[in-house]
Amino acid sequence: MEPELKSLLVISRHSPTAAAAREALDLALAAAAFGVPAGMLFLDAGVLQLLKGQDPAVIQQKSLAANLQALPMFGVDDLFVCQHSLSERGLQPGQLMLPVKPVEGSEIATLLEHYDQVVTL
Amino acid sequence: MKFAIALLAGPQDPAARSALSFAQAVLAGGHQISRLFFYRDAVHLASSLAVQPQDEADLARQWREFIRDNQLDAVVCIAAALRRGVLNEAEAYRWERPAANSGEPWELSGLGQWVDAMQTADRAVTFGT
């Protein structure tokens, strides 16, 4: 029997213009490609990655949208966004492009407990 | 116990030193390091071109010697490295760049190597933000 894979939560904390945002997505997608049960939590400036209606071409950047939308297709279904980080930036869950679940501080603690491994990028 | 250690921060960040000290302590404690993985700005450690003032520590050299002396598996994320201008001979040739600045003991490879290392190690530890 195949040994059970350890689950992985990738916490993405950087704004969409930072290379770090893409590099966090890449890790989640790579893990999913290996069949690792993976989830993502968007925290701090990372919540801005999810904001609809961005036009990164204006600053000669490639859109993250395609990579974000690939998450559910690759089996990264557990997508969370920090409610506090949204509120701090005056954002509502309805302004976000993916079906992400808003979580409060105590729920984040439960999430960290739930996953075998956590990487913050 | 088998450790997988990832470093995200560049040579200028204190995390690069903490990670090295931790890795040395892992071996000194009788444990094994199954893989080192260098991601994001940590790929700069794999460049052989950085020059430090003579009275300052050369962290890239310390990492290189630590990896060589202990014959460790040291993987540098190839996508992160190419973006930041860290290329071995094969990549310099492939992308028609005039020079390579990386090579043994570093290996350029994909993120899958980190995913695999996290799955197979008893402990996976990440340094830097």
gemmi code that builds the backbone of each chain (N, CA, C; Angstrom):
import gemmi

chains = {
    "A": [
        ("MET", (0.835, -1.206, 0.000), (0.000, 0.000, 0.000), (0.866, 1.251, 0.000)),
        ("GLU", (0.440, 2.245, -0.765), (1.176, 3.513, -0.819), (1.130, 4.201, 0.547)),
        ("PRO", (2.265, 4.720, 1.000), (2.208, 5.472, 2.258), (1.396, 6.757, 2.051)),
        ("GLU", (0.681, 7.143, 3.066), (-0.156, 8.346, 2.948), (0.719, 9.596, 2.854)),
        ("LEU", (0.333, 10.506, 1.967), (1.126, 11.722, 1.793), (0.803, 12.732, 2.893)),
        ("LYS", (1.828, 13.494, 3.270), (1.624, 14.540, 4.283), (0.962, 15.743, 3.625)),
        ("SER", (-0.031, 16.302, 4.285), (-0.723, 17.459, 3.714), (0.110, 18.732, 3.919)),
        ("LEU", (-0.096, 19.693, 3.006), (0.721, 20.911, 3.011), (-0.158, 22.150, 2.878)),
        ("LEU", (0.062, 23.102, 3.773), (-0.598, 24.402, 3.656), (0.440, 25.443, 3.247)),
        ("VAL", (0.189, 26.123, 2.130), (1.082, 27.196, 1.690), (0.429, 28.519, 2.074)),
        ("ILE", (1.133, 29.313, 2.862), (0.630, 30.622, 3.258), (1.311, 31.672, 2.383)),
        ("SER", (0.498, 32.427, 1.656), (1.024, 33.406, 0.710), (0.777, 34.812, 1.253)),
        ("ARG", (1.852, 35.552, 1.509), (1.733, 36.823, 2.229), (2.144, 38.039, 1.418)),
        ("HIS", (2.505, 37.836, 0.155), (3.047, 38.967, -0.604), (2.078, 39.482, -1.668)),
        ("SER", (2.217, 40.759, -1.988), (1.328, 41.393, -2.958), (1.573, 40.786, -4.346)),
        ("PRO", (0.574, 40.908, -5.240), (0.664, 40.230, -6.543), (1.843, 40.681, -7.398)),
        ("THR", (2.386, 41.877, -7.131), (3.498, 42.346, -7.959), (4.834, 41.723, -7.556)),
        ("ALA", (4.898, 41.121, -6.373), (6.158, 40.535, -5.902), (6.364, 39.160, -6.525)),
        ("ALA", (7.615, 38.862, -6.861), (7.929, 37.529, -7.401), (7.510, 36.457, -6.405)),
        ("ALA", (7.550, 36.802, -5.115), (7.215, 35.841, -4.063), (5.793, 35.314, -4.204)),
        ("ALA", (4.876, 36.142, -4.749), (3.488, 35.707, -4.910), (3.417, 34.544, -5.892)),
        ("ARG", (4.090, 34.702, -7.011), (4.122, 33.647, -8.023), (4.842, 32.411, -7.468)),
        ("GLU", (5.888, 32.639, -6.693), (6.680, 31.521, -6.184), (5.907, 30.705, -5.137)),
        ("ALA", (4.972, 31.349, -4.426), (4.116, 30.615, -3.492), (3.116, 29.756, -4.263)),
        ("LEU", (2.528, 30.346, -5.301), (1.586, 29.595, -6.150), (2.277, 28.396, -6.792)),
        ("ASP", (3.496, 28.613, -7.263), (4.245, 27.539, -7.918), (4.441, 26.357, -6.973)),
        ("LEU", (4.705, 26.651, -5.698), (4.907, 25.549, -4.745), (3.605, 24.781, -4.542)),
        ("ALA", (2.493, 25.496, -4.390), (1.207, 24.819, -4.185), (0.871, 23.948, -5.400)),
        ("LEU", (1.135, 24.486, -6.604), (0.823, 23.732, -7.824), (1.755, 22.527, -7.979)),
        ("ALA", (3.023, 22.709, -7.628), (3.979, 21.596, -7.719), (3.584, 20.486, -6.750)),
        ("ALA", (3.189, 20.881, -5.536), (2.788, 19.885, -4.534), (1.562, 19.119, -5.032)),
        ("ALA", (0.592, 19.864, -5.587), (-0.631, 19.226, -6.079), (-0.313, 18.273, -7.231)),
        ("ALA", (0.644, 18.665, -8.080), (1.017, 17.809, -9.212), (1.594, 16.481, -8.734)),
        ("PHE", (2.173, 16.479, -7.534), (2.718, 15.247, -6.946), (1.654, 14.491, -6.146)),
        ("GLY", (0.434, 14.996, -6.171), (-0.638, 14.321, -5.445), (-0.695, 14.648, -3.970)),
        ("VAL", (0.091, 15.650, -3.546), (0.094, 16.052, -2.142), (-1.203, 16.812, -1.838)),
        ("PRO", (-1.928, 16.443, -0.781), (-3.106, 17.230, -0.408), (-2.655, 18.625, 0.032)),
        ("ALA", (-2.983, 19.628, -0.793), (-2.445, 20.967, -0.537), (-3.561, 21.998, -0.428)),
        ("GLY", (-3.351, 22.977, 0.427), (-4.266, 24.096, 0.557), (-3.472, 25.381, 0.550)),
        ("MET", (-4.170, 26.495, 0.373), (-3.495, 27.800, 0.410), (-4.261, 28.762, 1.290)),
        ("LEU", (-3.499, 29.550, 2.045), (-4.084, 30.618, 2.852), (-3.467, 31.942, 2.396)),
        ("PHE", (-4.312, 32.867, 1.989), (-3.841, 34.195, 1.574), (-3.943, 35.125, 2.777)),
        ("LEU", (-2.816, 35.704, 3.130), (-2.711, 36.459, 4.375), (-2.001, 37.786, 4.092)),
        ("ASP", (-2.241, 38.773, 4.948), (-1.589, 40.083, 4.802), (-1.768, 40.615, 3.371)),
        ("ALA", (-0.689, 41.158, 2.767), (-0.815, 41.712, 1.418), (-1.140, 40.627, 0.393)),
        ("GLY", (-0.980, 39.372, 0.763), (-1.300, 38.251, -0.134), (-2.746, 38.244, -0.581)),
        ("VAL", (-3.653, 38.841, 0.215), (-5.071, 38.858, -0.171), (-5.283, 39.667, -1.460)),
        ("LEU", (-4.369, 40.602, -1.738), (-4.506, 41.441, -2.942), (-4.358, 40.621, -4.227)),
        ("GLN", (-3.699, 39.458, -4.120), (-3.569, 38.595, -5.306), (-4.932, 38.180, -5.840)),
        ("LEU", (-5.913, 38.121, -4.934), (-7.225, 37.570, -5.289), (-8.183, 38.624, -5.847)),
        ("LEU", (-7.795, 39.878, -5.740), (-8.693, 40.968, -6.126), (-9.001, 40.921, -7.629)),
        ("LYS", (-10.312, 40.961, -7.953), (-10.742, 40.931, -9.355), (-10.426, 42.256, -10.043)),
        ("GLY", (-10.344, 42.228, -11.357), (-10.252, 43.438, -12.161), (-8.867, 44.067, -12.195)),
        ("GLN", (-7.825, 43.293, -11.940), (-6.472, 43.856, -12.002), (-5.975, 43.824, -13.437)),
        ("ASP", (-5.118, 44.787, -13.777), (-4.556, 44.831, -15.122), (-3.035, 44.962, -15.036)),
        ("PRO", (-2.369, 43.853, -14.695), (-0.916, 43.921, -14.469), (-0.122, 44.273, -15.728)),
        ("ALA", (-0.739, 44.125, -16.909), (-0.020, 44.449, -18.153), (0.404, 45.909, -18.176)),
        ("VAL", (-0.326, 46.766, -17.472), (-0.015, 48.191, -17.424), (1.389, 48.424, -16.846)),
        ("ILE", (1.795, 47.554, -15.906), (3.156, 47.667, -15.361), (4.033, 46.526, -15.890)),
        ("GLN", (3.686, 46.069, -17.093), (4.471, 45.040, -17.792), (4.667, 43.787, -16.953)),
        ("GLN", (3.617, 43.407, -16.232), (3.687, 42.154, -15.473), (2.686, 41.167, -16.027)),
        ("LYS", (3.014, 39.901, -15.835), (2.119, 38.840, -16.269), (1.060, 38.647, -15.188)),
        ("SER", (-0.160, 38.402, -15.617), (-1.245, 38.216, -14.649), (-1.077, 36.914, -13.875)),
        ("LEU", (-1.436, 36.980, -12.584), (-1.407, 35.784, -11.741), (-2.693, 34.977, -11.898)),
        ("ALA", (-3.694, 35.606, -12.561), (-5.034, 35.017, -12.579), (-5.028, 33.581, -13.100)),
        ("ALA", (-4.268, 33.335, -14.184), (-4.256, 32.002, -14.779), (-3.744, 30.972, -13.762)),
        ("ASN", (-2.675, 31.338, -13.031), (-2.113, 30.413, -12.030), (-3.094, 30.199, -10.888)),
        ("LEU", (-3.762, 31.293, -10.479), (-4.735, 31.182, -9.385), (-5.884, 30.274, -9.794)),
        ("GLN", (-6.355, 30.478, -11.038), (-7.477, 29.668, -11.485), (-7.084, 28.214, -11.704)),
        ("ALA", (-5.787, 27.979, -11.868), (-5.323, 26.596, -12.032), (-5.388, 25.828, -10.714)),
        ("LEU", (-5.433, 26.545, -9.583), (-5.396, 25.863, -8.278), (-6.500, 24.808, -8.139)),
        ("PRO", (-7.785, 25.184, -8.310), (-8.831, 24.157, -8.185), (-8.683, 23.046, -9.229)),
        ("MET", (-8.216, 23.407, -10.431), (-8.058, 22.398, -11.489), (-6.995, 21.366, -11.122)),
        ("PHE", (-5.971, 21.806, -10.375), (-4.901, 20.897, -9.950), (-5.252, 20.198, -8.638)),
        ("GLY", (-6.422, 20.475, -8.137), (-6.848, 19.784, -6.914), (-6.551, 20.554, -5.639)),
        ("VAL", (-6.102, 21.815, -5.772), (-5.923, 22.646, -4.576), (-7.268, 23.345, -4.320)),
        ("ASP", (-8.156, 22.615, -3.651), (-9.524, 23.112, -3.455), (-9.670, 23.910, -2.169)),
        ("ASP", (-8.800, 23.618, -1.214), (-8.930, 24.275, 0.085), (-8.219, 25.617, 0.043)),
        ("LEU", (-8.999, 26.654, -0.283), (-8.433, 27.996, -0.417), (-9.041, 28.901, 0.639)),
        ("PHE", (-8.182, 29.523, 1.406), (-8.639, 30.344, 2.515), (-8.076, 31.756, 2.386)),
        ("VAL", (-8.841, 32.714, 2.913), (-8.354, 34.084, 2.922), (-8.588, 34.636, 4.329)),
        ("CYS", (-7.607, 35.368, 4.819), (-7.711, 35.915, 6.174), (-8.704, 37.092, 6.178)),
        ("GLN", (-9.768, 36.960, 6.943), (-10.808, 37.997, 7.006), (-10.234, 39.310, 7.537)),
        ("HIS", (-9.367, 39.215, 8.517), (-8.773, 40.415, 9.114), (-7.947, 41.182, 8.071)),
        ("SER", (-7.167, 40.444, 7.263), (-6.349, 41.100, 6.229), (-7.234, 41.778, 5.194)),
        ("LEU", (-8.397, 41.153, 4.883), (-9.349, 41.770, 3.945), (-9.894, 43.067, 4.536)),
        ("SER", (-10.379, 42.994, 5.791), (-10.986, 44.155, 6.442), (-10.003, 45.314, 6.527)),
        ("GLU", (-8.765, 44.996, 6.873), (-7.724, 46.028, 6.982), (-7.585, 46.816, 5.687)),
        ("ARG", (-7.853, 46.132, 4.560), (-7.691, 46.760, 3.246), (-9.021, 47.200, 2.649)),
        ("GLY", (-10.088, 47.146, 3.455), (-11.402, 47.586, 2.992), (-11.977, 46.702, 1.902)),
        ("LEU", (-11.643, 45.413, 1.911), (-12.115, 44.503, 0.857), (-13.203, 43.566, 1.373)),
        ("GLN", (-14.072, 43.154, 0.442), (-15.130, 42.193, 0.746), (-14.844, 40.900, -0.020)),
        ("PRO", (-15.262, 39.757, 0.527), (-15.046, 38.487, -0.185), (-15.633, 38.505, -1.605)),
        ("GLY", (-16.699, 39.273, -1.829), (-17.319, 39.333, -3.155), (-16.419, 39.947, -4.221)),
        ("GLN", (-15.363, 40.643, -3.814), (-14.454, 41.279, -4.780), (-13.336, 40.331, -5.229)),
        ("LEU", (-13.382, 39.094, -4.730), (-12.271, 38.169, -5.000), (-12.607, 37.208, -6.136)),
        ("MET", (-11.573, 36.754, -6.844), (-11.825, 36.002, -8.075), (-11.991, 34.496, -7.903)),
        ("LEU", (-11.626, 33.954, -6.779), (-11.747, 32.501, -6.608), (-12.718, 32.192, -5.475)),
        ("PRO", (-13.292, 30.983, -5.462), (-14.107, 30.616, -4.306), (-13.211, 30.352, -3.093)),
        ("VAL", (-12.907, 31.409, -2.367), (-12.040, 31.270, -1.195), (-12.896, 31.424, 0.065)),
        ("LYS", (-12.497, 30.729, 1.118), (-13.266, 30.775, 2.359), (-12.621, 31.777, 3.321)),
        ("PRO", (-13.344, 32.832, 3.713), (-12.776, 33.774, 4.686), (-12.650, 33.104, 6.059)),
        ("VAL", (-11.501, 33.272, 6.691), (-11.285, 32.662, 8.011), (-10.828, 33.715, 9.021)),
        ("GLU", (-11.306, 33.544, 10.248), (-10.926, 34.425, 11.362), (-9.669, 33.859, 12.031)),
        ("GLY", (-9.094, 34.642, 12.933), (-7.866, 34.245, 13.613), (-7.915, 32.862, 14.238)),
        ("SER", (-9.013, 32.572, 14.959), (-9.087, 31.282, 15.657), (-9.175, 30.129, 14.650)),
        ("GLU", (-9.838, 30.390, 13.511), (-9.932, 29.347, 12.477), (-8.560, 29.107, 11.831)),
        ("ILE", (-7.747, 30.165, 11.746), (-6.398, 30.008, 11.192), (-5.579, 29.096, 12.104)),
        ("ALA", (-5.753, 29.275, 13.407), (-5.053, 28.409, 14.359), (-5.449, 26.949, 14.122)),
        ("THR", (-6.745, 26.708, 13.874), (-7.226, 25.349, 13.610), (-6.625, 24.799, 12.315)),
        ("LEU", (-6.528, 25.687, 11.303), (-5.938, 25.290, 10.013), (-4.501, 24.827, 10.190)),
        ("LEU", (-3.730, 25.629, 10.935), (-2.314, 25.307, 11.133), (-2.181, 23.953, 11.824)),
        ("GLU", (-3.137, 23.672, 12.685), (-3.147, 22.400, 13.417), (-3.491, 21.248, 12.468)),
        ("HIS", (-4.407, 21.527, 11.531), (-4.948, 20.492, 10.647), (-3.907, 19.953, 9.661)),
        ("TYR", (-3.064, 20.844, 9.128), (-2.110, 20.412, 8.097), (-0.849, 19.817, 8.724)),
        ("ASP", (-0.293, 18.793, 8.034), (0.943, 18.175, 8.539), (2.109, 19.150, 8.439)),
        ("GLN", (2.133, 19.911, 7.319), (3.252, 20.826, 7.101), (2.730, 22.187, 6.641)),
        ("VAL", (3.451, 23.216, 7.031), (3.064, 24.589, 6.667), (4.302, 25.308, 6.136)),
        ("VAL", (4.164, 25.956, 4.997), (5.260, 26.771, 4.467), (4.719, 28.171, 4.209)),
        ("THR", (5.407, 29.173, 4.729), (5.001, 30.564, 4.516), (5.918, 31.186, 3.472)),
        ("LEU", (5.319, 31.719, 2.419), (6.148, 32.275, 1.341), (5.769, 33.731, 1.053)),
    ],
    "B": [
        ("MET", (17.340, 11.023, 12.804), (16.202, 11.666, 12.159), (16.649, 12.358, 10.869)),
        ("LYS", (15.796, 12.281, 9.835), (16.136, 12.900, 8.541), (15.494, 14.290, 8.436)),
        ("PHE", (16.323, 15.283, 8.135), (15.850, 16.661, 8.018), (15.894, 17.120, 6.557)),
        ("ALA", (14.839, 17.819, 6.153), (14.851, 18.555, 4.884), (14.848, 20.031, 5.259)),
        ("ILE", (15.827, 20.773, 4.751), (15.959, 22.175, 5.142), (15.850, 23.059, 3.903)),
        ("ALA", (14.929, 24.020, 3.959), (14.777, 24.962, 2.850), (15.162, 26.356, 3.320)),
        ("LEU", (15.811, 27.092, 2.419), (16.155, 28.482, 2.712), (15.542, 29.363, 1.628)),
        ("LEU", (14.860, 30.423, 2.080), (14.185, 31.327, 1.142), (14.902, 32.660, 0.999)),
        ("ALA", (15.680, 33.035, 2.011), (16.269, 34.376, 2.047), (17.676, 34.383, 1.465)),
        ("GLY", (18.071, 35.526, 0.956), (19.365, 35.676, 0.312), (20.516, 35.795, 1.296)),
        ("PRO", (21.749, 35.827, 0.763), (22.956, 35.857, 1.600), (22.994, 37.055, 2.555)),
        ("GLN", (22.278, 38.149, 2.189), (22.310, 39.361, 3.033), (21.413, 39.240, 4.248)),
        ("ASP", (20.576, 38.227, 4.281), (19.593, 38.081, 5.354), (20.160, 37.176, 6.450)),
        ("PRO", (19.975, 37.573, 7.726), (20.488, 36.734, 8.823), (19.957, 35.308, 8.779)),
        ("ALA", (18.805, 35.095, 8.129), (18.242, 33.745, 8.049), (19.182, 32.786, 7.312)),
        ("ALA", (19.983, 33.332, 6.386), (20.903, 32.472, 5.636), (21.971, 31.888, 6.565)),
        ("ARG", (22.352, 32.694, 7.579), (23.321, 32.210, 8.563), (22.654, 31.257, 9.553)),
        ("SER", (21.435, 31.613, 10.002), (20.714, 30.744, 10.947), (20.526, 29.356, 10.344)),
        ("ALA", (20.178, 29.327, 9.056), (19.939, 28.040, 8.399), (21.212, 27.204, 8.375)),
        ("LEU", (22.343, 27.869, 8.112), (23.617, 27.140, 8.075), (23.963, 26.614, 9.474)),
        ("SER", (23.786, 27.455, 10.491), (24.077, 27.028, 11.862), (23.184, 25.853, 12.247)),
        ("PHE", (21.913, 25.935, 11.839), (20.978, 24.857, 12.146), (21.407, 23.559, 11.457)),
        ("ALA", (21.766, 23.685, 10.177), (22.177, 22.499, 9.413), (23.420, 21.864, 10.043)),
        ("GLN", (24.354, 22.707, 10.497), (25.566, 22.180, 11.150), (25.195, 21.468, 12.447)),
        ("ALA", (24.242, 22.047, 13.187), (23.815, 21.445, 14.454), (23.097, 20.116, 14.226)),
        ("VAL", (22.343, 20.031, 13.125), (21.639, 18.779, 12.789), (22.656, 17.644, 12.637)),
        ("LEU", (23.720, 17.922, 11.861), (24.736, 16.884, 11.649), (25.521, 16.602, 12.932)),
        ("ALA", (25.846, 17.659, 13.666), (26.598, 17.488, 14.914), (25.794, 16.669, 15.921)),
        ("GLY", (24.461, 16.755, 15.813), (23.597, 16.011, 16.722), (23.384, 14.569, 16.290)),
        ("GLY", (24.073, 14.152, 15.218), (23.974, 12.760, 14.784), (22.791, 12.491, 13.868)),
        ("HIS", (22.136, 13.546, 13.377), (21.011, 13.363, 12.447), (21.514, 13.482, 11.007)),
        ("GLN", (20.584, 13.253, 10.068), (20.952, 13.373, 8.653), (20.179, 14.515, 7.997)),
        ("ILE", (20.786, 15.055, 6.938), (20.086, 16.038, 6.107), (19.821, 15.346, 4.775)),
        ("SER", (18.537, 15.096, 4.483), (18.223, 14.364, 3.254), (18.322, 15.290, 2.041)),
        ("ARG", (18.027, 16.557, 2.247), (18.171, 17.510, 1.144), (18.151, 18.943, 1.674)),
        ("LEU", (18.947, 19.782, 1.010), (18.866, 21.233, 1.222), (18.198, 21.795, -0.023)),
        ("PHE", (17.254, 22.725, 0.168), (16.604, 23.321, -0.992), (16.689, 24.841, -0.894)),
        ("PHE", (17.145, 25.463, -1.971), (17.347, 26.918, -1.994), (16.343, 27.534, -2.961)),
        ("TYR", (15.465, 28.384, -2.407), (14.367, 28.958, -3.189), (14.418, 30.475, -3.057)),
        ("ARG", (13.682, 31.146, -3.901), (13.626, 32.605, -3.909), (15.049, 33.195, -3.870)),
        ("ASP", (15.272, 34.253, -3.042), (16.569, 34.925, -3.098), (17.726, 34.055, -2.591)),
        ("ALA", (17.423, 32.946, -1.949), (18.488, 32.056, -1.464), (19.303, 31.480, -2.621)),
        ("VAL", (18.763, 31.534, -3.846), (19.509, 31.004, -4.997), (20.815, 31.774, -5.212)),
        ("HIS", (20.884, 33.029, -4.706), (22.114, 33.816, -4.862), (23.309, 33.161, -4.167)),
        ("LEU", (23.031, 32.316, -3.169), (24.130, 31.622, -2.483), (24.880, 30.692, -3.432)),
        ("ALA", (24.195, 30.267, -4.481), (24.804, 29.325, -5.421), (25.648, 30.027, -6.483)),
        ("SER", (25.696, 31.359, -6.431), (26.542, 32.088, -7.371), (27.971, 32.133, -6.854)),
        ("SER", (28.909, 31.889, -7.725), (30.315, 31.910, -7.311), (30.944, 33.275, -7.567)),
        ("LEU", (30.139, 34.259, -7.956), (30.711, 35.551, -8.353), (30.683, 36.635, -7.280)),
        ("ALA", (29.897, 36.434, -6.208), (29.805, 37.488, -5.191), (31.141, 37.630, -4.458)),
        ("VAL", (31.550, 38.860, -4.237), (32.824, 39.134, -3.546), (32.528, 39.898, -2.265)),
        ("GLN", (32.973, 39.380, -1.136), (32.760, 40.052, 0.146), (34.042, 40.779, 0.552)),
        ("PRO", (33.916, 41.898, 1.274), (35.117, 42.549, 1.815), (35.902, 41.549, 2.672)),
        ("GLN", (37.223, 41.702, 2.699), (38.075, 40.688, 3.339), (37.772, 40.475, 4.818)),
        ("ASP", (37.274, 41.544, 5.489), (37.009, 41.391, 6.922), (35.553, 41.022, 7.203)),
        ("GLU", (34.832, 40.571, 6.161), (33.448, 40.135, 6.369), (33.297, 38.668, 5.990)),
        ("ALA", (32.332, 38.027, 6.650), (32.118, 36.605, 6.399), (31.591, 36.383, 4.987)),
        ("ASP", (32.041, 35.319, 4.354), (31.577, 34.948, 3.021), (30.643, 33.748, 3.176)),
        ("LEU", (29.353, 34.061, 3.315), (28.373, 33.023, 3.633), (28.210, 32.016, 2.492)),
        ("ALA", (28.304, 32.513, 1.255), (28.161, 31.598, 0.113), (29.283, 30.554, 0.136)),
        ("ARG", (30.484, 31.018, 0.468), (31.626, 30.093, 0.531), (31.432, 29.093, 1.674)),
        ("GLN", (30.933, 29.598, 2.831), (30.702, 28.702, 3.978), (29.678, 27.627, 3.647)),
        ("TRP", (28.617, 28.025, 2.970), (27.600, 27.043, 2.550), (28.217, 26.027, 1.599)),
        ("ARG", (28.986, 26.545, 0.616), (29.586, 25.664, -0.397), (30.487, 24.632, 0.262)),
        ("GLU", (31.305, 25.092, 1.202), (32.239, 24.169, 1.868), (31.490, 23.162, 2.743)),
        ("PHE", (30.441, 23.644, 3.416), (29.634, 22.752, 4.264), (28.995, 21.637, 3.418)),
        ("ILE", (28.482, 22.031, 2.257), (27.823, 21.045, 1.372), (28.845, 20.047, 0.836)),
        ("ARG", (29.996, 20.574, 0.392), (31.059, 19.703, -0.142), (31.584, 18.752, 0.922)),
        ("ASP", (31.937, 19.319, 2.081), (32.554, 18.511, 3.138), (31.651, 17.369, 3.583)),
        ("ASN", (30.336, 17.626, 3.562), (29.401, 16.612, 4.062), (28.665, 15.889, 2.930)),
        ("GLN", (29.089, 16.177, 1.692), (28.511, 15.537, 0.505), (26.987, 15.558, 0.536)),
        ("LEU", (26.437, 16.765, 0.735), (24.984, 16.902, 0.862), (24.336, 17.134, -0.504)),
        ("ASP", (23.065, 16.799, -0.562), (22.243, 17.029, -1.736), (21.719, 18.469, -1.635)),
        ("ALA", (22.251, 19.366, -2.449), (21.885, 20.787, -2.372), (21.227, 21.201, -3.675)),
        ("VAL", (19.913, 21.364, -3.636), (19.155, 21.680, -4.846), (18.754, 23.150, -4.848)),
        ("VAL", (18.983, 23.798, -5.982), (18.618, 25.201, -6.170), (17.454, 25.216, -7.159)),
        ("CYS", (16.394, 25.931, -6.815), (15.220, 25.988, -7.710), (15.635, 26.620, -9.038)),
        ("ILE", (15.454, 25.878, -10.101), (15.965, 26.326, -11.403), (15.224, 27.571, -11.910)),
        ("ALA", (13.902, 27.625, -11.701), (13.142, 28.778, -12.189), (13.551, 30.041, -11.430)),
        ("ALA", (13.671, 29.923, -10.096), (14.080, 31.064, -9.276), (15.505, 31.493, -9.634)),
        ("ALA", (16.367, 30.523, -9.940), (17.765, 30.817, -10.259), (17.883, 31.538, -11.605)),
        ("LEU", (17.166, 31.044, -12.604), (17.250, 31.665, -13.940), (16.786, 33.121, -13.886)),
        ("ARG", (15.680, 33.357, -13.169), (15.159, 34.716, -13.009), (16.195, 35.668, -12.423)),
        ("ARG", (17.022, 35.122, -11.524), (17.965, 35.970, -10.785), (19.386, 35.895, -11.322)),
        ("GLY", (19.543, 35.257, -12.459), (20.863, 35.237, -13.081), (21.849, 34.299, -12.422)),
        ("VAL", (21.359, 33.182, -11.893), (22.252, 32.146, -11.358), (22.165, 30.952, -12.314)),
        ("LEU", (23.237, 30.739, -13.080), (23.210, 29.730, -14.141), (24.424, 28.814, -14.056)),
        ("ASN", (24.208, 27.533, -14.249), (25.346, 26.627, -14.395), (25.704, 26.546, -15.894)),
        ("GLU", (26.717, 25.751, -16.210), (27.205, 25.684, -17.603), (26.086, 25.275, -18.563)),
        ("ALA", (25.308, 24.279, -18.170), (24.259, 23.758, -19.057), (23.208, 24.827, -19.354)),
        ("GLU", (22.819, 25.583, -18.324), (21.787, 26.610, -18.519), (22.333, 27.807, -19.291)),
        ("ALA", (23.591, 28.151, -19.016), (24.209, 29.257, -19.755), (24.243, 28.915, -21.244)),
        ("TYR", (24.528, 27.662, -21.551), (24.569, 27.218, -22.942), (23.162, 27.235, -23.532)),
        ("ARG", (22.202, 26.666, -22.772), (20.822, 26.555, -23.251), (20.213, 27.929, -23.563)),
        ("TRP", (20.503, 28.906, -22.694), (19.895, 30.228, -22.857), (20.836, 31.216, -23.533)),
        ("GLU", (21.936, 30.721, -24.053), (22.903, 31.524, -24.799), (23.357, 32.747, -24.010)),
        ("ARG", (23.762, 32.505, -22.774), (24.318, 33.553, -21.937), (25.843, 33.445, -21.977)),
        ("PRO", (26.552, 34.592, -21.788), (28.001, 34.577, -22.016), (28.805, 33.853, -20.928)),
        ("ALA", (28.188, 33.581, -19.772), (28.973, 32.940, -18.712), (28.062, 32.185, -17.756)),
        ("ALA", (28.661, 31.236, -17.056), (27.948, 30.527, -15.985), (28.559, 30.977, -14.659)),
        ("ASN", (27.766, 31.032, -13.612), (28.306, 31.434, -12.309), (27.973, 30.417, -11.212)),
        ("SER", (27.497, 29.243, -11.604), (27.188, 28.234, -10.602), (27.599, 26.858, -11.121)),
        ("GLY", (27.664, 25.924, -10.209), (28.075, 24.564, -10.580), (28.198, 23.734, -9.323)),
        ("GLU", (28.985, 22.678, -9.365), (29.193, 21.817, -8.204), (29.544, 22.666, -6.974)),
        ("PRO", (29.024, 22.332, -5.790), (28.176, 21.191, -5.439), (26.681, 21.460, -5.600)),
        ("TRP", (26.324, 22.601, -6.213), (24.912, 22.942, -6.339), (24.298, 22.235, -7.532)),
        ("GLU", (23.048, 21.844, -7.386), (22.320, 21.239, -8.492), (21.091, 22.092, -8.787)),
        ("LEU", (20.912, 22.484, -10.045), (19.710, 23.228, -10.423), (18.618, 22.230, -10.787)),
        ("SER", (17.489, 22.338, -10.122), (16.384, 21.429, -10.435), (15.052, 22.068, -10.038)),
        ("GLY", (13.982, 21.302, -10.145), (12.646, 21.880, -9.981), (12.115, 21.832, -8.563)),
        ("LEU", (10.996, 22.519, -8.389), (10.317, 22.581, -7.089), (9.885, 21.209, -6.583)),
        ("GLY", (9.695, 20.287, -7.522), (9.308, 18.927, -7.141), (10.307, 18.311, -6.164)),
        ("GLN", (11.562, 18.756, -6.264), (12.602, 18.243, -5.358), (12.339, 18.663, -3.914)),
        ("TRP", (11.758, 19.843, -3.759), (11.418, 20.311, -2.402), (10.189, 19.550, -1.892)),
        ("VAL", (9.195, 19.418, -2.777), (7.971, 18.690, -2.415), (8.350, 17.274, -1.969)),
        ("ASP", (9.200, 16.631, -2.762), (9.634, 15.271, -2.457), (10.393, 15.220, -1.130)),
        ("ALA", (11.275, 16.199, -0.922), (12.079, 16.217, 0.316), (11.180, 16.391, 1.537)),
        ("MET", (10.146, 17.238, 1.424), (9.242, 17.455, 2.557), (8.466, 16.181, 2.876)),
        ("GLN", (8.142, 15.419, 1.835), (7.366, 14.193, 2.060), (8.199, 13.111, 2.734)),
        ("THR", (9.483, 13.030, 2.372), (10.283, 11.887, 2.829), (11.067, 12.167, 4.113)),
        ("ALA", (11.199, 13.431, 4.494), (11.964, 13.741, 5.701), (11.098, 13.557, 6.948)),
        ("ASP", (11.762, 13.317, 8.082), (11.023, 13.270, 9.348), (10.652, 14.677, 9.788)),
        ("ARG", (11.538, 15.634, 9.470), (11.268, 17.031, 9.826), (11.600, 17.919, 8.627)),
        ("ALA", (10.688, 18.816, 8.277), (10.947, 19.783, 7.212), (10.989, 21.170, 7.851)),
        ("VAL", (12.098, 21.872, 7.669), (12.292, 23.165, 8.319), (12.601, 24.224, 7.253)),
        ("THR", (11.964, 25.376, 7.372), (12.180, 26.454, 6.402), (12.738, 27.685, 7.105)),
        ("PHE", (13.712, 28.318, 6.494), (14.306, 29.548, 7.045), (14.079, 30.704, 6.078)),
        ("GLY", (13.829, 31.877, 6.636), (13.650, 33.084, 5.825), (12.187, 33.301, 5.479)),
        ("THR", (11.856, 34.552, 5.159), (10.467, 34.835, 4.782), (10.429, 35.470, 3.402)),
    ],
}
model = gemmi.Model(1)
for chain_id, residues in chains.items():
    chain = gemmi.Chain(chain_id)
    for i, (resn, *xyz) in enumerate(residues, 1):
        res = gemmi.Residue()
        res.name, res.seqid = resn, gemmi.SeqId(i, " ")
        for name, pos in zip(("N", "CA", "C"), xyz):
            atom = gemmi.Atom()
            atom.name, atom.element = name, gemmi.Element(name[0])
            atom.pos, atom.b_iso = gemmi.Position(*pos), 0.0
            res.add_atom(atom)
        chain.add_residue(res)
    model.add_chain(chain)
structure = gemmi.Structure()
structure.add_model(model)
structure.setup_entities()
